């Protein structure tokens, strides 16, 4: 496929600055990739990258809030944000922490609290009665869930 005449023509077209696609069309019967491979095997000089025409413009669109969604200040890509965990709110003073029954996962039912205790094996759960408010007992429900009115106060409002 690559005869001496075709290789000479390839070198001449390459020196004249033709692209690999145009060389493939001129020679016929070869693909652009075949031309590029032959150029590398013949160790022909690399082409200089075309000079940029000017400073590159970055298409940056301003952030805008979507209707119906709260807008949060999200970090830009590459921006480091230190995470500081929020302290858990204290449950109401009238609630006493139940005595943990240290139940295993297999021992839990729909009427037992599924609040985990610790992060070491074996995983144990509270196991106190839920009083009809699964998945947690009254104490852990107050600890984990904020009233709806409090959550609405924390959502940032666009001005």
Protein Blocks (a to p, Z undefined) as FASTA:
>chain_A
ZZfklmmmmmmmmmnopafklmmmmngoiafklmmmmmmmnopacddddddfbdcddddd
dddddehiacdddddehiacdddddddddddfkbccdddehiafklpcfkbcfbdedjbd
cdddekiafkhpafbdfklmmmmpccfklmmmmpccdZZ
